[in-house]
């Protein structure tokens, strides 16, 4: 080997060694950051445990079960009429949330200031809609003095300077934000795992994901550790966890609730509209939360939010609805349980006097490949390879507008009030969401359209569904279709939900439709 070759060899060897050293340092730094985050979370959970133990010691006669069994509406009434103490409710939920997170790993931080806020709430003469209600908050929603990590180590030790507007409004309505909950790294996944806080598991089956990205919320609420949570949704992030964990959620129109102080997964991305919304165990809880949030405080704190208070007349209406429906988007073949959920709900609605009209979503394959991916990753993922030019991005925005007009035109042609359609389910086995992101076709559509969309559980997977799944081939019988079957198989007994959709700014109509579906479903279950 000549001197030149030796020099090159030495240079390359040195470069390789340097690269390995940098990689080691990076991983070492990540391990240290994760260890420190774990230590801090351990301290936070320790404070929760001490607070709950202190309360139990001072109040040995408080029975948690009757408190935890109340719906949000019932709990709110008892707190406001004085028949339940805010202390009892708060510390009961602190204790329960701690128990739950030991089982499913969903709480990432304790908002200890909620204890002093509790004392302030007790002194208030005016008892607003959420007086004394403990509320859980998704990691990406800013709470003063606490990190919003999005599952990234680089976002640790960057506490928010102030509460986001929604948290401020919750507090003004008497609510007590008390914990933050886990998310997948970057939020762009419908699993719930990151290198800082680890994997959150589904409380109904620990081998399965609770969904994401509001997965910590879904797991905590489903387990009874929170009665009301706030999450975000850029492609199904509220709706997947609700469906997978058997609870309800509402993704509002993008501008209906303030996003000031909510950290986006991709800053500046405008194609897929981020929706904010509540998660709870029933539809009336979602409606109560929306009543509380749609108030003068929010309109004042964030003037970009249109001053549209909750429309009680629309929500309380009993007029028959004209409901569009589809049981497949002709892109992701629904599982047998998904299809059955829609068709059984359709029949219940028809029997109750509503009109059901078949609807075919337009050009979903074009939407998924030519609009959705280009819109969400218009920078070629460099924010998080080739960038889209500004010219191409503007062209894409025109395509989105055209697609939206086409969809609404078909909606208007059929004279629809609302839409009934599938939501992916049952819960995927852990590790599969990242392998089959195209399954979000049923949810991300309504982020691009910016329609309010809710999820209501209506049934569970049966042995017959599982048997039919064995012959499931999908629309394409490709690798994604095969992975989908692997992801959901073995799900007998797990919840399956439907989506309820309305046109933009019609959250009250969406909730009214969700309530109708919930009522009819529960009536059928009682009669079985």
C-alpha positions in Angstrom: 0.0 0.0 0.0 1.5 3.4 -1.0 1.8 6.4 1.2 -1.2 8.1 -0.5 -3.3 5.0 -0.1 -2.2 4.7 3.5 -3.1 8.4 4.1 -6.6 7.8 2.6 -7.0 4.7 4.6 -6.1 6.5 7.8 -8.3 9.4 6.9 -11.3 7.1 6.2 -10.5 5.1 9.3 -10.4 8.4 11.3 -13.7 9.5 9.7 -15.3 6.2 10.6 -14.0 6.4 14.1 -15.3 10.0 14.4 -18.7 9.0 13.0 -18.9 6.2 15.6 -17.8 8.6 18.3 -20.5 11.1 17.4 -23.1 8.4 17.2 -22.1 7.1 20.6 -22.1 10.6 22.0 -25.6 11.2 20.5 -26.9 8.0 22.0 -25.2 8.6 25.3 -26.8 12.0 25.4 -30.2 10.6 24.6 -29.8 8.0 27.3 -28.9 10.7 29.8 -31.8 12.8 28.8 -34.2 9.9 29.0 -32.9 8.9 32.4 -33.3 12.5 33.7 -36.8 12.7 32.3 -37.6 9.4 34.0 -36.2 10.7 37.3 -38.3 13.8 37.0 -41.4 11.9 36.2 -40.7 9.6 39.1 -40.6 12.6 41.4 -43.9 13.9 39.9 -45.6 10.6 40.4 -44.2 10.5 43.9 -45.8 13.9 44.6 -49.1 12.5 43.4 -48.8 9.5 45.6 -48.0 11.6 48.7 -50.9 14.0 48.0 -53.4 11.1 47.6 -52.0 9.3 50.7 -52.3 12.4 52.8 -55.8 13.0 51.7 -56.8 9.3 52.4 -55.3 9.6 55.9 -57.1 12.8 56.7 -60.4 11.5 55.1 -60.6 7.8 55.7 -64.4 7.7 55.2 -64.3 8.9 51.6 -65.5 6.1 49.2 -63.8 6.5 45.8 -66.1 4.1 43.9 -69.3 6.2 43.9 -67.3 9.3 42.8 -65.6 7.4 40.0 -68.8 5.9 38.8 -70.5 9.3 38.1 -70.7 10.7 34.6 -69.2 14.1 34.0 -72.7 15.7 33.9 -73.6 14.0 37.2 -70.3 14.9 38.8 -70.6 18.5 37.7 -74.1 18.8 39.2 -73.0 17.3 42.6 -70.0 19.6 42.8 -72.0 22.7 41.9 -74.9 21.9 44.3 -72.4 21.2 47.1 -73.3 17.5 47.7 -69.7 16.6 46.8 -66.6 18.3 48.0 -64.1 19.4 45.3 -61.3 17.9 47.5 -62.9 14.5 47.5 -63.2 14.5 43.7 -59.8 15.9 43.0 -57.8 13.6 45.2 -59.9 10.6 44.2 -58.9 11.2 40.6 -55.3 11.9 41.5 -55.2 8.5 43.3 -56.9 6.7 40.4 -54.7 8.3 37.7 -51.7 7.1 39.7 -53.0 3.6 39.9 -53.8 3.6 36.2 -50.5 4.9 35.0 -48.7 2.2 37.0 -50.6 -0.3 34.8 -50.5 1.3 31.4 -47.9 4.1 31.6 -50.0 7.0 30.4 -49.2 9.9 32.8 -46.0 11.9 32.1 -46.3 14.8 34.5 -48.3 15.9 37.5 -49.4 19.5 37.5 -48.9 20.1 41.2 -50.1 23.6 41.0 -53.5 22.1 40.6 -53.5 21.6 44.4 -53.3 25.3 45.1 -55.7 26.0 42.3 -58.2 23.7 44.1 -58.1 25.9 47.1 -58.8 29.0 45.0 -61.7 27.2 43.3 -63.2 26.3 46.6 -63.3 30.0 47.6 -65.1 31.1 44.5 -68.8 32.1 44.9 -69.6 31.5 41.2 -69.6 27.9 40.3 -69.0 27.6 36.5 -69.8 24.6 34.3 -66.6 22.7 35.1 -66.3 23.7 38.8 -64.0 21.3 40.6 -63.6 18.9 37.6 -60.2 17.3 37.2 -59.0 17.4 33.6 -56.1 15.6 31.9 -54.1 17.4 29.2 -52.2 15.9 26.3 -48.4 16.4 26.3 -48.4 18.8 23.3 -50.7 21.3 25.0 -48.8 24.0 26.9 -49.2 24.2 30.7 -47.1 26.9 32.4 -43.9 25.5 34.0 -44.1 22.1 32.3 -42.6 20.7 29.2 -44.5 19.9 26.0 -42.1 17.3 24.6 -43.9 15.7 21.7 -41.8 12.7 22.7 -38.5 14.4 21.7 -35.5 14.6 24.1 -34.5 17.9 22.5 -37.7 19.4 23.9 -37.0 18.4 27.5 -36.3 21.2 30.1 -38.1 23.8 28.0 -41.1 24.6 30.3 -43.9 26.6 28.8 -43.9 30.3 29.8 -47.7 30.3 30.1 -50.8 28.2 29.9 -52.3 27.8 26.4 -55.6 29.6 25.9 -57.6 26.4 26.3 -56.0 25.6 29.7 -56.6 29.2 30.8 -60.3 28.9 29.8 -60.6 25.5 31.6 -59.3 27.1 34.8 -61.6 30.1 34.5 -64.5 27.6 34.1 -63.4 26.0 37.4 -61.7 23.0 36.0 -58.5 21.6 37.5 -55.9 20.5 34.9 -54.0 17.9 36.9 -51.8 15.7 34.7 -50.2 15.6 31.3 -50.3 12.4 29.2 -48.1 10.4 26.8 -47.8 10.7 23.0 -45.8 9.0 20.2 -42.6 10.8 19.2 -43.5 13.6 16.8 -47.3 13.0 17.3 -47.3 11.6 13.7 -48.3 8.1 14.6 -51.3 6.3 15.9 -49.3 4.3 18.4 -48.2 5.8 21.7 -44.5 5.3 22.4 -41.4 7.4 22.6 -37.8 7.1 23.9 -38.5 9.4 26.9 -41.5 7.9 28.5 -41.8 4.6 26.9 -44.8 2.6 25.6 -48.3 3.3 26.7 -50.5 0.2 26.4 -54.2 -0.3 25.8 -56.0 -0.8 29.2 -58.3 -3.3 27.5 -55.4 -5.5 26.2 -51.8 -4.7 27.2 -50.5 -6.3 23.9 -52.2 -3.6 22.0 -51.8 0.1 21.4 -54.2 2.7 22.9 -53.9 4.6 19.6 -52.3 8.0 19.1 -51.3 10.5 19.2 -53.6 11.4 22.1 -53.0 7.8 23.3 -52.2 8.7 26.9 -55.5 10.5 27.1 -57.4 7.5 25.7 -55.8 5.0 28.1 -56.3 7.2 31.1 -59.9 8.0 30.5 -60.8 4.5 29.4 -59.4 3.2 32.7 -61.3 5.7 34.8 -58.2 7.8 35.8 -59.7 10.9 34.2 -63.2 12.0 33.5 -62.4 14.6 30.8 -59.3 15.1 28.6 -58.2 17.5 25.9 -56.3 16.3 22.9 -55.3 17.3 19.3 -55.9 15.6 15.9 -54.0 16.1 12.6 -54.9 12.8 11.1 -57.0 10.9 13.6 -55.1 11.6 16.8 -58.2 12.0 18.9 -60.3 9.5 17.0 -57.9 6.5 17.0 -57.4 6.5 20.8 -61.2 6.9 21.3 -62.0 4.0 19.0 -59.2 1.8 20.3 -60.0 2.4 24.0 -63.8 2.4 23.7 -64.5 6.0 24.6 -65.9 9.1 22.8 -64.1 12.1 21.2 -64.8 15.1 19.1 -62.4 16.7 16.6 -63.7 20.2 16.2 -63.4 22.4 13.1 -59.9 23.7 13.0 -60.8 27.3 14.0 -63.6 26.6 16.5 -61.3 26.2 19.5 -58.2 28.1 20.2 -54.8 26.6 19.2 -52.8 29.3 20.8 -50.2 27.6 22.9 -50.7 24.2 21.4 -47.5 22.8 20.0 -47.8 21.5 16.4 -46.0 18.4 15.2 -44.9 20.3 12.0 -44.9 24.0 12.5 -46.4 25.9 9.6 -48.1 22.9 8.0 -51.5 24.1 6.9 -52.8 21.4 4.5 -54.1 18.9 7.1 -55.9 21.1 9.6 -55.2 20.4 13.2 -58.4 20.0 15.3 -58.6 20.3 19.0 -61.3 18.5 21.1 -62.4 16.8 24.2 -62.3 13.1 25.1 -64.6 11.4 27.6 -66.7 8.3 28.3 -69.9 9.6 26.8 -71.3 12.2 24.4 -73.0 14.4 27.0 -69.5 14.9 28.6 -68.1 16.2 25.3 -71.1 18.6 24.9 -70.6 19.9 28.5 -67.0 20.6 27.7 -67.8 22.4 24.5 -70.4 24.5 26.3 -67.7 25.5 28.8 -65.0 26.3 26.3 -67.1 28.2 23.8 -67.3 31.2 26.0 -66.4 34.9 26.1 -63.1 34.1 27.9 -61.8 32.1 24.9 -63.1 34.7 22.4 -61.3 37.4 24.3 -58.1 35.5 24.9 -57.8 34.5 21.2 -59.6 36.9 18.9 -58.9 34.6 15.9 -61.5 32.2 17.2 -65.0 33.2 15.8 -67.3 34.2 18.7 -69.8 31.3 18.2 -71.2 30.2 21.5 -72.6 26.6 21.9 -75.9 26.3 20.0 -78.2 24.5 22.4 -81.1 24.5 20.0 -79.2 22.5 17.4 -77.8 20.0 20.0 -81.2 19.5 21.6 -83.2 19.2 18.4 -85.1 15.9 17.8 -86.0 16.4 14.1 -85.2 13.4 11.9 -81.8 13.6 10.2 -80.8 12.9 6.6 -77.7 10.8 7.1 -75.2 9.9 4.4 -73.2 6.7 5.0 -70.5 4.5 3.6 -69.0 1.3 4.9 -65.8 1.5 2.8 -63.8 4.3 1.3 -62.7 1.9 -1.4 -59.1 2.4 -0.3 -58.7 0.7 3.1 -60.9 -2.3 3.2 -62.8 -2.3 6.5 -62.4 -5.2 8.9 -65.6 -7.3 9.3 -66.3 -5.7 12.6 -65.8 -2.2 11.2 -68.3 -2.8 8.4 -70.8 -4.4 10.7 -70.6 -1.5 13.1 -71.6 0.9 10.3 -74.4 -1.3 8.9 -75.9 -2.1 12.3 -75.8 1.6 13.2 -77.4 2.5 9.9 -80.2 0.0 10.6 -80.8 1.5 14.1 -81.0 5.0 12.7 -83.5 3.9 10.0 -85.6 2.2 12.6 -85.6 5.4 14.6 -87.0 7.4 11.7 -83.9 8.9 10.2 -83.2 8.8 6.4 -80.1 6.9 5.4 -78.5 7.7 2.0 -75.6 5.9 0.4 -72.5 8.1 -0.1 -69.3 7.3 -2.0 -66.2 9.3 -1.0 -64.6 10.7 -4.2 -61.2 9.7 -5.4 -59.8 8.5 -2.1 -56.7 6.8 -3.7 -55.9 10.1 -5.4 -56.5 11.9 -2.1 -54.2 9.6 -0.1 -51.3 9.5 -2.5 -51.5 12.8 -4.4 -52.9 15.1 -1.7 -52.5 13.7 1.8 -48.8 12.7 1.7 -47.8 15.7 -0.3 -49.6 18.0 2.1 -48.5 16.7 5.4 -44.9 16.2 4.3 -44.6 19.1 1.8 -41.1 19.8 3.0 -39.9 16.3 2.2 -39.8 15.7 6.0 -36.9 18.1 6.4 -38.7 19.8 9.2 -38.7 16.9 11.4 -34.4 15.1 1.2 -36.2 17.3 -1.9 -38.4 20.1 -0.7 -41.6 21.1 -2.6 -41.3 24.4 -4.2 -43.6 27.2 -3.3 -45.2 27.0 -6.7 -45.9 23.3 -6.1 -47.2 23.9 -2.6 -49.6 26.6 -3.9 -50.8 24.1 -6.6 -51.4 21.5 -3.9 -53.5 24.0 -1.9 -55.6 24.6 -5.0 -56.0 20.8 -5.4 -57.1 20.5 -1.7 -59.7 23.3 -2.2 -61.0 21.7 -5.4 -61.3 18.3 -3.6 -63.2 19.9 -0.8 -65.6 21.7 -3.2 -66.2 18.3 -4.9 -66.9 16.5 -1.7 -69.3 19.2 -0.4 -71.0 19.4 -3.8 -71.9 15.7 -3.5 -73.0 16.2 0.1 -75.3 19.1 -1.0 -76.6 17.1 -4.0 -77.8 14.4 -1.6 -79.1 17.0 0.8 -77.3 15.5 3.8 -77.3 16.7 7.4 -74.5 14.4 8.7 -72.4 11.4 7.7 -71.9 8.0 9.2 -68.7 6.1 8.3 -66.1 3.7 9.7 -63.2 4.4 12.0 -60.3 1.9 12.0 -60.6 -0.8 14.6 -60.2 -2.8 16.7 -57.1 -1.7 18.4 -53.8 -2.6 16.6 -51.2 -4.8 18.2 -48.3 -2.8 19.5 -45.8 -2.0 16.7 -48.2 -2.1 13.8 -49.4 1.5 13.4 -46.0 2.6 12.0 -46.2 -0.2 9.4 -49.6 0.8 8.0 -50.1 4.5 8.1 -52.4 4.3 5.1 -55.1 3.0 7.5 -55.6 6.6 8.4 -57.5 7.1 5.2 -60.8 7.1 7.2 -59.7 9.8 9.5 -57.2 12.1 7.8 -59.7 12.9 5.1 -61.7 15.0 7.5 -58.6 17.0 8.5 -58.1 18.1 4.9 -61.8 18.8 4.6 -61.7 20.4 8.0 -65.1 18.9 9.0 -66.0 18.3 12.7 -65.9 14.6 13.4 -66.7 12.5 16.4 -66.2 8.9 17.5 -68.8 6.7 19.3 -68.2 3.1 20.4 -71.1 0.9 19.1 -70.1 -2.7 19.3 -67.3 -5.2 20.1 -65.5 -7.7 17.9 -67.3 -11.1 17.8 -66.0 -14.6 17.1 -67.9 -14.4 13.7 -66.0 -11.2 12.9 -62.7 -12.9 13.7 -63.6 -15.9 11.6 -64.5 -13.7 8.6 -61.2 -11.8 9.0 -59.3 -15.0 8.0 -60.6 -14.5 4.4 -60.0 -10.7 4.4 -58.1 -9.7 1.3 -58.6 -6.0 1.2 -59.2 -3.8 -1.9 -55.7 -4.5 -3.3 -54.5 -7.7 -1.5 -51.1 -6.0 -1.2 -48.7 -6.0 1.7 -50.6 -3.2 3.5 -53.8 -5.2 3.4 -52.0 -8.2 4.8 -50.4 -6.2 7.6 -53.7 -4.7 8.5 -55.1 -8.2 9.1 -52.1 -9.1 11.3 -52.5 -5.9 13.2 -56.1 -6.4 14.3 -56.5 -10.2 14.5 -57.2 -11.8 17.9 -59.4 -8.9 18.9 -62.6 -10.6 20.1 -64.3 -8.5 22.7 -62.5 -5.3 21.9 -64.5 -2.2 21.1 -65.4 -1.0 17.6 -66.7 2.5 16.9 -68.1 4.6 14.1 -67.4 8.2 13.0 -70.1 10.8 12.9 -69.4 13.8 10.6 -70.9 17.2 10.0 -70.0 20.2 7.8 -67.6 22.8 9.1 -68.6 24.9 12.2 -71.5 22.5 13.0 -70.0 20.8 16.1 -73.4 21.0 17.8 -75.0 19.0 15.0 -72.2 16.5 15.0 -72.7 16.1 18.8 -76.4 15.7 18.4 -75.9 13.0 15.8 -73.3 11.3 18.1 -75.8 11.4 20.9 -78.4 9.8 18.8 -76.1 7.0 17.8 -75.0 6.5 21.4 -78.6 6.4 22.7 -79.8 3.9 20.1 -76.7 1.7 20.6 -77.2 1.6 24.4 -80.9 0.9 24.0 -80.1 -2.1 21.8 -77.5 -3.4 24.2 -80.0 -3.2 27.1 -82.5 -5.2 25.1 -80.0 -8.0 24.1 
